[in-house]
Amino acid sequence: MRLDKFLKVSRIIKRRTVAKEAGEAGKVKVNSKLAKPSTVLKVGDIVEVSYFKKTIVFKVLSLQPSVRKEEAKDMFEIIEIKENECDSE
């Protein structure tokens, strides 16, 4: 499954276009390498998504083309949530 589709289906990012933009901006890594939106994910991959204030690191547990909202959280396991330092000066 494509990275941008996974991020949308798992509801880590709400819209696929936003997931695509995050990948193009270099805010997503798969197995410690910068990833494009078209990167194909496999079960067991470690994904890191950087937001403005935090970075979420998670492991892919399943790849399903569509899931119900309640089941989306079963597609991944959060490994770490890191706070990003931002320069406010």
PyMOL CGO cylinders between C-alpha atoms (Angstrom):
from pymol import cmd
from pymol.cgo import CYLINDER

trace = [
    CYLINDER, 0.00, 0.00, 0.00, 1.23, 3.51, -0.81, 0.3, 1, 1, 1, 1, 1, 1,
    CYLINDER, 1.23, 3.51, -0.81, 2.44, 5.62, 2.09, 0.3, 1, 1, 1, 1, 1, 1,
    CYLINDER, 2.44, 5.62, 2.09, -0.02, 8.47, 1.46, 0.3, 1, 1, 1, 1, 1, 1,
    CYLINDER, -0.02, 8.47, 1.46, -2.97, 6.06, 1.32, 0.3, 1, 1, 1, 1, 1, 1,
    CYLINDER, -2.97, 6.06, 1.32, -1.88, 4.30, 4.53, 0.3, 1, 1, 1, 1, 1, 1,
    CYLINDER, -1.88, 4.30, 4.53, -1.60, 7.60, 6.41, 0.3, 1, 1, 1, 1, 1, 1,
    CYLINDER, -1.60, 7.60, 6.41, -5.14, 8.49, 5.32, 0.3, 1, 1, 1, 1, 1, 1,
    CYLINDER, -5.14, 8.49, 5.32, -6.76, 5.07, 5.89, 0.3, 1, 1, 1, 1, 1, 1,
    CYLINDER, -6.76, 5.07, 5.89, -5.14, 4.71, 9.34, 0.3, 1, 1, 1, 1, 1, 1,
    CYLINDER, -5.14, 4.71, 9.34, -6.29, 8.27, 10.12, 0.3, 1, 1, 1, 1, 1, 1,
    CYLINDER, -6.29, 8.27, 10.12, -2.83, 9.43, 11.14, 0.3, 1, 1, 1, 1, 1, 1,
    CYLINDER, -2.83, 9.43, 11.14, -3.39, 12.22, 8.63, 0.3, 1, 1, 1, 1, 1, 1,
    CYLINDER, -3.39, 12.22, 8.63, -7.01, 13.00, 7.79, 0.3, 1, 1, 1, 1, 1, 1,
    CYLINDER, -7.01, 13.00, 7.79, -6.73, 13.74, 4.06, 0.3, 1, 1, 1, 1, 1, 1,
    CYLINDER, -6.73, 13.74, 4.06, -4.69, 11.96, 1.41, 0.3, 1, 1, 1, 1, 1, 1,
    CYLINDER, -4.69, 11.96, 1.41, -3.68, 15.23, -0.23, 0.3, 1, 1, 1, 1, 1, 1,
    CYLINDER, -3.68, 15.23, -0.23, -2.23, 16.44, 3.08, 0.3, 1, 1, 1, 1, 1, 1,
    CYLINDER, -2.23, 16.44, 3.08, -0.41, 13.10, 3.46, 0.3, 1, 1, 1, 1, 1, 1,
    CYLINDER, -0.41, 13.10, 3.46, 0.98, 13.54, -0.05, 0.3, 1, 1, 1, 1, 1, 1,
    CYLINDER, 0.98, 13.54, -0.05, 2.15, 17.07, 0.71, 0.3, 1, 1, 1, 1, 1, 1,
    CYLINDER, 2.15, 17.07, 0.71, 3.85, 15.90, 3.94, 0.3, 1, 1, 1, 1, 1, 1,
    CYLINDER, 3.85, 15.90, 3.94, 5.75, 13.25, 1.99, 0.3, 1, 1, 1, 1, 1, 1,
    CYLINDER, 5.75, 13.25, 1.99, 6.80, 15.72, -0.70, 0.3, 1, 1, 1, 1, 1, 1,
    CYLINDER, 6.80, 15.72, -0.70, 7.98, 18.19, 1.99, 0.3, 1, 1, 1, 1, 1, 1,
    CYLINDER, 7.98, 18.19, 1.99, 10.30, 15.60, 3.55, 0.3, 1, 1, 1, 1, 1, 1,
    CYLINDER, 10.30, 15.60, 3.55, 8.29, 15.25, 6.76, 0.3, 1, 1, 1, 1, 1, 1,
    CYLINDER, 8.29, 15.25, 6.76, 7.89, 11.46, 6.53, 0.3, 1, 1, 1, 1, 1, 1,
    CYLINDER, 7.89, 11.46, 6.53, 10.54, 8.77, 6.92, 0.3, 1, 1, 1, 1, 1, 1,
    CYLINDER, 10.54, 8.77, 6.92, 10.18, 5.02, 6.44, 0.3, 1, 1, 1, 1, 1, 1,
    CYLINDER, 10.18, 5.02, 6.44, 12.83, 2.88, 8.12, 0.3, 1, 1, 1, 1, 1, 1,
    CYLINDER, 12.83, 2.88, 8.12, 14.93, 6.04, 8.77, 0.3, 1, 1, 1, 1, 1, 1,
    CYLINDER, 14.93, 6.04, 8.77, 14.94, 7.10, 5.09, 0.3, 1, 1, 1, 1, 1, 1,
    CYLINDER, 14.94, 7.10, 5.09, 13.05, 10.05, 3.61, 0.3, 1, 1, 1, 1, 1, 1,
    CYLINDER, 13.05, 10.05, 3.61, 9.97, 8.70, 1.86, 0.3, 1, 1, 1, 1, 1, 1,
    CYLINDER, 9.97, 8.70, 1.86, 7.93, 9.87, -1.09, 0.3, 1, 1, 1, 1, 1, 1,
    CYLINDER, 7.93, 9.87, -1.09, 4.12, 9.59, -1.04, 0.3, 1, 1, 1, 1, 1, 1,
    CYLINDER, 4.12, 9.59, -1.04, 4.37, 6.68, -3.50, 0.3, 1, 1, 1, 1, 1, 1,
    CYLINDER, 4.37, 6.68, -3.50, 6.64, 4.62, -1.22, 0.3, 1, 1, 1, 1, 1, 1,
    CYLINDER, 6.64, 4.62, -1.22, 5.17, 1.13, -0.81, 0.3, 1, 1, 1, 1, 1, 1,
    CYLINDER, 5.17, 1.13, -0.81, 4.78, 0.13, 2.84, 0.3, 1, 1, 1, 1, 1, 1,
    CYLINDER, 4.78, 0.13, 2.84, 5.12, -3.37, 4.23, 0.3, 1, 1, 1, 1, 1, 1,
    CYLINDER, 5.12, -3.37, 4.23, 3.98, -4.80, 7.56, 0.3, 1, 1, 1, 1, 1, 1,
    CYLINDER, 3.98, -4.80, 7.56, 6.74, -4.17, 10.09, 0.3, 1, 1, 1, 1, 1, 1,
    CYLINDER, 6.74, -4.17, 10.09, 7.98, -0.90, 8.57, 0.3, 1, 1, 1, 1, 1, 1,
    CYLINDER, 7.98, -0.90, 8.57, 8.84, 1.88, 11.03, 0.3, 1, 1, 1, 1, 1, 1,
    CYLINDER, 8.84, 1.88, 11.03, 7.34, 5.22, 9.96, 0.3, 1, 1, 1, 1, 1, 1,
    CYLINDER, 7.34, 5.22, 9.96, 8.20, 8.64, 11.38, 0.3, 1, 1, 1, 1, 1, 1,
    CYLINDER, 8.20, 8.64, 11.38, 5.86, 11.58, 10.71, 0.3, 1, 1, 1, 1, 1, 1,
    CYLINDER, 5.86, 11.58, 10.71, 6.96, 15.09, 11.73, 0.3, 1, 1, 1, 1, 1, 1,
    CYLINDER, 6.96, 15.09, 11.73, 4.34, 17.67, 12.59, 0.3, 1, 1, 1, 1, 1, 1,
    CYLINDER, 4.34, 17.67, 12.59, 5.01, 21.25, 13.68, 0.3, 1, 1, 1, 1, 1, 1,
    CYLINDER, 5.01, 21.25, 13.68, 5.18, 20.51, 17.42, 0.3, 1, 1, 1, 1, 1, 1,
    CYLINDER, 5.18, 20.51, 17.42, 5.71, 16.73, 17.55, 0.3, 1, 1, 1, 1, 1, 1,
    CYLINDER, 5.71, 16.73, 17.55, 7.04, 13.70, 15.74, 0.3, 1, 1, 1, 1, 1, 1,
    CYLINDER, 7.04, 13.70, 15.74, 5.22, 10.37, 15.87, 0.3, 1, 1, 1, 1, 1, 1,
    CYLINDER, 5.22, 10.37, 15.87, 7.12, 7.12, 15.33, 0.3, 1, 1, 1, 1, 1, 1,
    CYLINDER, 7.12, 7.12, 15.33, 5.02, 4.01, 14.71, 0.3, 1, 1, 1, 1, 1, 1,
    CYLINDER, 5.02, 4.01, 14.71, 5.20, 0.46, 13.40, 0.3, 1, 1, 1, 1, 1, 1,
    CYLINDER, 5.20, 0.46, 13.40, 2.90, -0.73, 10.60, 0.3, 1, 1, 1, 1, 1, 1,
    CYLINDER, 2.90, -0.73, 10.60, 0.86, -3.72, 11.82, 0.3, 1, 1, 1, 1, 1, 1,
    CYLINDER, 0.86, -3.72, 11.82, -1.57, -4.25, 8.94, 0.3, 1, 1, 1, 1, 1, 1,
    CYLINDER, -1.57, -4.25, 8.94, -2.34, -2.94, 5.46, 0.3, 1, 1, 1, 1, 1, 1,
    CYLINDER, -2.34, -2.94, 5.46, -6.03, -2.78, 4.64, 0.3, 1, 1, 1, 1, 1, 1,
    CYLINDER, -6.03, -2.78, 4.64, -7.55, -0.76, 1.79, 0.3, 1, 1, 1, 1, 1, 1,
    CYLINDER, -7.55, -0.76, 1.79, -10.29, 0.61, 4.04, 0.3, 1, 1, 1, 1, 1, 1,
    CYLINDER, -10.29, 0.61, 4.04, -11.28, 0.26, 7.68, 0.3, 1, 1, 1, 1, 1, 1,
    CYLINDER, -11.28, 0.26, 7.68, -13.87, 1.63, 10.04, 0.3, 1, 1, 1, 1, 1, 1,
    CYLINDER, -13.87, 1.63, 10.04, -12.83, 4.48, 12.30, 0.3, 1, 1, 1, 1, 1, 1,
    CYLINDER, -12.83, 4.48, 12.30, -12.78, 2.20, 15.35, 0.3, 1, 1, 1, 1, 1, 1,
    CYLINDER, -12.78, 2.20, 15.35, -10.48, -0.30, 13.60, 0.3, 1, 1, 1, 1, 1, 1,
    CYLINDER, -10.48, -0.30, 13.60, -8.00, 2.25, 12.21, 0.3, 1, 1, 1, 1, 1, 1,
    CYLINDER, -8.00, 2.25, 12.21, -5.92, 2.30, 15.40, 0.3, 1, 1, 1, 1, 1, 1,
    CYLINDER, -5.92, 2.30, 15.40, -5.23, -1.44, 14.96, 0.3, 1, 1, 1, 1, 1, 1,
    CYLINDER, -5.23, -1.44, 14.96, -3.27, -0.75, 11.75, 0.3, 1, 1, 1, 1, 1, 1,
    CYLINDER, -3.27, -0.75, 11.75, -0.27, 0.68, 13.64, 0.3, 1, 1, 1, 1, 1, 1,
    CYLINDER, -0.27, 0.68, 13.64, 1.48, 0.67, 17.01, 0.3, 1, 1, 1, 1, 1, 1,
    CYLINDER, 1.48, 0.67, 17.01, 2.91, 3.93, 18.34, 0.3, 1, 1, 1, 1, 1, 1,
    CYLINDER, 2.91, 3.93, 18.34, 6.52, 3.49, 19.39, 0.3, 1, 1, 1, 1, 1, 1,
    CYLINDER, 6.52, 3.49, 19.39, 7.34, 7.04, 20.41, 0.3, 1, 1, 1, 1, 1, 1,
    CYLINDER, 7.34, 7.04, 20.41, 5.98, 10.58, 20.41, 0.3, 1, 1, 1, 1, 1, 1,
    CYLINDER, 5.98, 10.58, 20.41, 8.68, 13.24, 20.52, 0.3, 1, 1, 1, 1, 1, 1,
    CYLINDER, 8.68, 13.24, 20.52, 8.20, 16.94, 21.14, 0.3, 1, 1, 1, 1, 1, 1,
    CYLINDER, 8.20, 16.94, 21.14, 9.90, 19.09, 18.49, 0.3, 1, 1, 1, 1, 1, 1,
    CYLINDER, 9.90, 19.09, 18.49, 11.84, 22.13, 19.55, 0.3, 1, 1, 1, 1, 1, 1,
    CYLINDER, 11.84, 22.13, 19.55, 10.65, 25.25, 17.77, 0.3, 1, 1, 1, 1, 1, 1,
    CYLINDER, 10.65, 25.25, 17.77, 12.47, 28.54, 17.60, 0.3, 1, 1, 1, 1, 1, 1,
    CYLINDER, 12.47, 28.54, 17.60, 10.09, 31.17, 18.90, 0.3, 1, 1, 1, 1, 1, 1,
    CYLINDER, 10.09, 31.17, 18.90, 12.68, 33.94, 19.13, 0.3, 1, 1, 1, 1, 1, 1,
]
cmd.load_cgo(trace, "trace")
